[in-house]
Amino acid sequence: MEASQKRDPRNQRDDRAVLAACQAEVASARAQLEDARRRGARPDVDPLRQNLVAALEHYALTIERLGAPLPSRLCAELQLYRNLGHRT
């Protein structure tokens, strides 16, 4: 991205909107997974965990695309849920 684009307020607004949409997607996926856990709905947990991993991955890719560093907490959460998905 060119320096002039980085300073353009329109691009910054667009970037913030994309990040906000990703954050909302992650929050929704977290809430659905937590709700299924509270209800004890074991069959529902794996697909919801996969949805959360997908949302976290999309959020991470968006952050990287914008040239920002990935928060360590996001990396740790993503790794945790990826590992949980590979349990047998």
C-alpha positions in Angstrom: 0.0 0.0 0.0 1.4 3.4 -0.9 2.0 6.0 1.8 -0.7 8.3 0.4 -3.2 5.5 0.8 -2.3 4.9 4.4 -3.0 8.5 5.3 -6.3 8.7 3.4 -9.0 8.9 6.0 -11.4 7.0 3.8 -9.1 4.0 3.7 -8.7 4.2 7.5 -12.4 4.2 7.9 -12.7 1.2 5.6 -10.0 -0.6 7.5 -11.7 0.1 10.9 -15.0 -1.1 9.5 -13.5 -4.3 8.2 -11.8 -4.9 11.6 -15.0 -4.2 13.4 -16.9 -6.7 11.3 -14.2 -9.3 12.0 -14.4 -8.6 15.7 -18.2 -9.0 15.6 -17.8 -12.3 13.7 -15.4 -13.6 16.4 -17.6 -12.4 19.2 -20.6 -14.1 17.7 -18.7 -17.4 17.2 -17.4 -17.2 20.8 -20.9 -16.6 22.2 -22.4 -19.5 20.2 -19.7 -21.9 21.4 -20.0 -20.8 25.0 -23.8 -21.2 24.8 -23.5 -24.7 23.5 -21.0 -25.5 26.2 -23.4 -24.1 28.9 -26.3 -26.2 27.5 -24.0 -29.3 27.5 -24.6 -29.8 23.8 -21.5 -31.9 23.0 -22.4 -32.7 19.4 -22.8 -29.0 18.7 -19.4 -28.0 20.1 -17.1 -29.3 17.3 -18.7 -27.4 14.4 -19.0 -24.3 16.6 -15.3 -24.6 17.5 -14.5 -24.9 13.8 -16.6 -21.7 13.1 -14.6 -19.9 15.8 -11.3 -21.0 14.3 -12.4 -19.8 10.9 -13.5 -16.4 12.4 -10.2 -16.1 14.3 -8.2 -17.0 11.2 -10.1 -14.4 9.1 -9.5 -11.8 11.8 -5.8 -12.6 11.9 -5.5 -12.4 8.1 -7.2 -9.1 8.1 -4.9 -7.7 10.7 -1.9 -9.0 8.8 -3.2 -7.6 5.5 -3.4 -4.2 7.2 0.2 -4.5 8.3 -0.4 -4.5 12.0 1.1 -7.0 14.4 -1.0 -9.9 15.6 -1.9 -9.6 19.3 -0.2 -12.5 21.2 -3.6 -13.3 22.8 -5.2 -13.8 19.4 -2.3 -16.1 18.4 -2.6 -18.1 21.6 -6.4 -18.4 21.3 -6.2 -19.5 17.7 -3.5 -22.1 18.5 -5.6 -23.4 21.4 -8.7 -23.9 19.4 -6.8 -25.4 16.5 -5.2 -27.9 18.9 -8.5 -28.8 20.5 -9.9 -29.5 17.0 -7.2 -32.1 16.5 -7.9 -34.2 19.6 -8.9 -37.8 19.1 
